Amino acid sequence: MEYPSTSSSCKESTSAEIVFFDIETNVPNKVGQRFWVLEFGAIVVCPQKLVELESYSSLIRPGDLSAVPSRSGRCDGITRDVVENAPLFEQVADKIFSILNGRVWAGHNIQRFDCARIKEAFSDIGRPAPTPVGMIDSLGVLTEKFGRRAGNMKMASLATYFKLGQQKHRSLEDVRMNLEVLKNCATVLFLEASLPSVLNGNWRGSPTVTTRSRSNGKLPYREETTSRKSPLSTASIGYHRAVPYGPRGSLGKVTERVKNLLCRAQGNQPFNNMLKHSHSLLR
């Protein structure tokens, strides 16, 4: 089964396009049994805007149909009946080659698994395999940059961590999940880099946010202004509410520190006005 592709322009892009792809295979359970590609799915994106330029997915009938189980142990897994009438790899090889060749390849654990299966499949039909101009393996990147906070860093574990639903183990759906996982990880890492003292547990006071003044377009360093969405405005305390965001309850931890700070400061005159507004501060 081949899914229709979608197109969009990315005229401003001058760099290589990125193709996120995933393959589904059988799981060898006998000595000497090999991997067969059962499904290929890919999404080509513009690297500057992550605009989807093209998508493609096709089931593939393996050379040995008996290698595919009649029943799958996975949710929505591929069974023998599903691929029995699918095209052979050689029938979709031209399309797969055109999508992969000369682009940056991206995916989860593709360097160790998917790339090897693609090379084997093209070798089976006596054709040279497509070659990338670069490689982004999200398993290695996220293990290094995001750490082990999501457990074993498998796609299913990352999807559970970000509450993105259950991994389908179908190529195109897993590619879309991979993109969402990367967006979520990038957002968390960006916020942690922007507010390291708050999100790493070393917060000792209210962070400041600098904005432009309406009068001259400039604002003195560390001057604070009140958001127009916030009802709080005092002459003695400049206040701009910033909501920290991070994994596993960072907001609750920061709020608790604010409470403790206010309790310790009850006897200090400079904090009297702040205490009057503690309900607005902590809500």
C-alpha positions as CSV (number, residue, x, y, z in Angstrom):
1,M,0.0,0.0,0.0
2,E,1.4,3.4,-1.0
3,Y,0.3,6.6,0.7
4,P,0.0,9.8,-1.3
5,S,2.7,12.3,-0.9
6,T,2.2,16.0,0.1
7,S,4.2,18.9,-1.1
8,S,5.0,22.4,0.1
9,S,7.6,25.0,-1.0
10,C,10.7,25.8,0.9
11,K,12.2,28.4,-1.5
12,E,14.2,30.1,1.2
13,S,16.2,26.9,2.0
14,T,19.7,26.7,0.6
15,S,20.8,23.7,2.6
16,A,20.2,20.0,2.1
17,E,16.8,18.7,2.9
18,I,16.3,16.3,5.7
19,V,14.5,13.0,5.3
20,F,13.2,11.4,8.5
21,F,12.6,7.7,7.7
22,D,11.8,4.4,9.5
23,I,11.6,0.8,8.3
24,E,9.7,-2.1,9.8
25,T,11.1,-5.6,9.6
26,N,10.4,-9.1,10.7
27,V,12.1,-10.3,13.9
28,P,14.3,-13.4,13.1
29,N,13.5,-16.2,15.4
30,K,15.4,-19.1,13.8
31,V,19.1,-19.7,13.2
32,G,20.2,-18.3,9.9
33,Q,17.0,-16.3,9.4
34,R,17.6,-12.8,8.1
35,F,15.8,-9.4,8.4
36,W,13.4,-8.5,5.6
37,V,12.1,-5.0,5.1
38,L,8.3,-5.1,5.5
39,E,7.5,-1.4,5.4
40,F,9.3,1.9,4.5
41,G,8.1,5.3,5.5
42,A,9.7,8.8,5.2
43,I,9.0,12.5,5.5
44,V,11.1,15.1,3.8
45,V,11.3,18.4,5.7
46,C,12.8,21.8,5.2
47,P,15.5,22.2,7.9
48,Q,14.8,25.9,8.5
49,K,11.1,25.7,9.2
50,L,10.4,21.9,9.5
51,V,7.9,22.3,6.7
52,E,6.9,18.9,5.3
53,L,7.8,18.8,1.7
54,E,7.0,15.2,0.9
55,S,5.8,12.0,2.5
56,Y,5.8,8.4,1.4
57,S,5.0,5.0,2.8
58,S,4.7,1.6,1.4
59,L,4.3,-2.0,2.7
60,I,6.8,-4.4,1.1
61,R,6.4,-8.1,0.5
62,P,9.6,-9.9,1.6
63,G,11.4,-12.5,-0.4
64,D,10.5,-15.1,2.2
65,L,6.9,-14.7,3.3
66,S,7.3,-17.4,5.9
67,A,9.6,-15.1,7.8
68,V,6.6,-12.9,8.7
69,P,4.5,-14.2,11.6
70,S,0.8,-14.8,11.0
71,R,0.1,-13.0,14.2
72,S,2.0,-10.0,15.6
73,G,2.8,-9.5,19.3
74,R,2.9,-5.7,18.7
75,C,-0.1,-3.3,18.7
76,D,-0.9,-2.6,15.0
77,G,2.1,-4.9,14.1
78,I,2.6,-6.2,10.5
79,T,1.4,-9.7,9.8
80,R,1.8,-12.1,6.9
81,D,-1.7,-11.3,5.6
82,V,-0.9,-7.5,5.6
83,V,2.2,-7.8,3.3
84,E,1.1,-10.8,1.2
85,N,-0.2,-8.6,-1.6
86,A,2.3,-5.7,-1.1
87,P,4.8,-4.8,-3.8
88,L,8.3,-6.4,-3.7
89,F,11.2,-4.2,-2.8
90,E,12.4,-4.0,-6.3
91,Q,9.1,-2.5,-7.3
92,V,9.4,0.4,-4.9
93,A,13.2,0.7,-5.0
94,D,13.2,3.7,-7.4
95,K,10.9,5.7,-5.1
96,I,12.9,4.9,-2.0
97,F,16.2,5.7,-3.8
98,S,14.9,9.1,-4.9
99,I,13.7,10.0,-1.4
100,L,16.9,9.0,0.4
101,N,19.7,9.7,-2.0
102,G,21.7,13.0,-1.6
103,R,19.7,14.1,1.5
104,V,20.5,14.3,5.2
105,W,19.2,11.1,6.8
106,A,17.4,11.3,10.2
107,G,15.7,8.8,12.4
108,H,15.9,6.9,15.7
109,N,18.6,4.2,15.8
110,I,19.0,4.4,12.0
111,Q,22.8,4.3,12.1
112,R,22.9,0.8,13.5
113,F,19.8,-0.8,12.1
114,D,17.8,1.0,9.4
115,C,20.8,2.0,7.3
116,A,22.1,-1.6,7.3
117,R,18.7,-3.0,6.2
118,I,18.4,-0.4,3.3
119,K,21.9,-1.4,2.1
120,E,21.0,-5.1,2.3
121,A,17.7,-4.6,0.4
122,F,19.4,-2.8,-2.5
123,S,22.2,-5.4,-2.6
124,D,19.5,-8.1,-3.0
125,I,18.3,-6.6,-6.2
126,G,21.8,-5.8,-7.5
127,R,21.6,-2.1,-7.3
128,P,23.8,0.5,-5.5
129,A,22.2,1.8,-2.3
130,P,21.4,5.5,-1.9
131,T,23.9,7.6,0.0
132,P,23.3,10.4,2.5
133,V,25.1,13.8,2.7
134,G,24.8,13.7,6.5
135,M,23.3,11.7,9.3
136,I,21.3,12.6,12.4
137,D,20.6,9.6,14.6
138,S,18.2,10.9,17.3
139,L,19.1,8.0,19.6
140,G,22.7,9.1,19.9
141,V,21.9,12.8,19.9
142,L,19.2,12.6,22.6
143,T,21.3,10.2,24.8
144,E,24.1,12.7,24.7
145,K,22.1,15.9,25.0
146,F,18.9,14.8,26.9
147,G,20.4,12.2,29.2
148,R,18.7,9.2,30.6
149,R,15.8,11.0,32.1
150,A,13.5,9.1,29.7
151,G,14.9,5.7,30.7
152,N,16.3,3.5,28.0
153,M,15.7,6.3,25.3
154,K,13.8,4.0,23.0
155,M,11.1,5.7,21.0
156,A,8.4,4.1,23.0
157,S,10.0,5.3,26.3
158,L,10.4,8.9,24.9
159,A,6.8,8.9,23.7
160,T,5.6,7.8,27.1
161,Y,7.8,10.4,28.8
162,F,6.2,13.2,26.8
163,K,2.7,11.7,26.8
164,L,2.6,11.4,23.0
165,G,0.7,8.1,23.0
166,Q,1.7,4.6,22.2
167,Q,4.3,3.8,19.5
168,K,2.5,2.1,16.6
169,H,5.5,0.3,15.0
170,R,4.3,1.5,11.6
171,S,6.8,3.4,9.6
172,L,5.1,6.7,8.8
173,E,3.4,7.0,12.2
174,D,6.8,6.3,14.0
175,V,8.5,9.0,11.8
176,R,5.9,11.5,12.9
177,M,6.4,10.5,16.5
178,N,10.1,10.9,16.1
179,L,9.6,14.5,14.9
180,E,7.4,15.3,17.9
181,V,9.8,13.7,20.3
182,L,12.6,15.9,18.9
183,K,10.5,19.0,19.1
184,N,9.7,18.3,22.8
185,C,13.3,17.5,23.7
186,A,14.5,20.6,21.9
187,T,12.0,22.8,23.8
188,V,13.0,21.4,27.2
189,L,16.7,21.8,26.5
190,F,16.1,25.4,25.2
191,L,14.2,26.3,28.4
192,E,16.8,24.7,30.6
193,A,19.6,26.6,28.9
194,S,17.6,29.9,29.2
195,L,16.8,29.4,32.9
196,P,19.6,27.1,34.2
197,S,19.5,28.3,37.8
198,V,15.7,27.9,38.1
199,L,15.3,24.6,36.2
200,N,18.4,22.9,37.7
201,G,17.2,23.5,41.3
202,N,19.6,26.4,42.2
203,W,16.9,29.1,42.2
204,R,17.4,31.8,44.9
205,G,15.2,34.6,43.9
206,S,12.7,35.9,41.3
207,P,14.2,35.9,37.8
208,T,14.0,39.2,35.9
209,V,12.7,39.7,32.4
210,T,13.9,42.7,30.3
211,T,11.6,44.3,27.8
212,R,11.5,47.4,25.6
213,S,10.1,50.6,27.1
214,R,7.3,52.2,25.2
215,S,8.9,55.6,25.6
216,N,12.4,55.2,24.1
217,G,12.6,51.5,23.0
218,K,15.3,50.8,25.6
219,L,15.2,49.5,29.1
220,P,18.0,49.7,31.8
221,Y,19.7,46.4,32.5
222,R,17.6,44.2,34.8
223,E,14.7,46.6,35.1
224,E,11.5,44.8,35.4
225,T,8.1,45.6,34.1
226,T,4.6,44.3,34.9
227,S,3.0,42.3,32.2
228,R,-0.3,43.8,31.0
229,K,-1.9,40.4,31.7
230,S,-0.9,40.6,35.3
231,P,-3.0,42.6,37.8
232,L,-0.1,43.1,40.2
233,S,1.5,46.5,40.1
234,T,3.5,48.0,43.1
235,A,5.8,50.9,43.3
236,S,8.3,49.2,45.6
237,I,8.6,45.8,43.9
238,G,9.1,45.4,40.1
239,Y,7.5,42.1,39.1
240,H,7.1,40.1,36.0
241,R,5.7,36.6,36.5
242,A,7.8,33.9,34.7
243,V,6.6,30.4,34.6
244,P,9.5,27.9,34.6
245,Y,8.9,24.7,32.6
246,G,10.8,21.5,32.8
247,P,10.5,17.8,33.3
248,R,8.7,16.1,36.1
249,G,7.2,18.8,38.2
250,S,9.8,21.6,38.1
251,L,7.1,24.2,38.6
252,G,6.0,22.6,41.8
253,K,9.5,22.6,43.2
254,V,10.1,26.2,42.3
255,T,6.7,27.2,43.9
256,E,7.7,25.4,47.1
257,R,11.0,27.3,47.2
258,V,9.1,30.6,46.8
259,K,6.8,29.6,49.7
260,N,9.8,28.8,52.0
261,L,11.5,32.0,51.0
262,L,8.4,34.1,52.0
263,C,8.0,32.2,55.3
264,R,11.6,32.9,56.3
265,A,11.2,36.6,55.3
266,Q,8.1,37.3,57.2
267,G,10.0,39.3,59.8
268,N,11.8,41.5,57.3
269,Q,10.3,44.8,56.5
270,P,11.3,44.8,52.8
271,F,9.1,41.8,52.2
272,N,5.9,43.1,53.8
273,N,4.5,44.3,50.5
274,M,5.3,41.0,48.8
275,L,3.5,39.1,51.5
276,K,0.4,41.1,50.8
277,H,0.4,39.7,47.2
278,S,1.6,36.2,48.0
279,H,-1.7,34.7,46.7
280,S,-1.2,36.2,43.3
281,L,2.5,35.3,43.3
282,L,2.0,31.6,44.0
283,R,-1.1,30.8,42.1
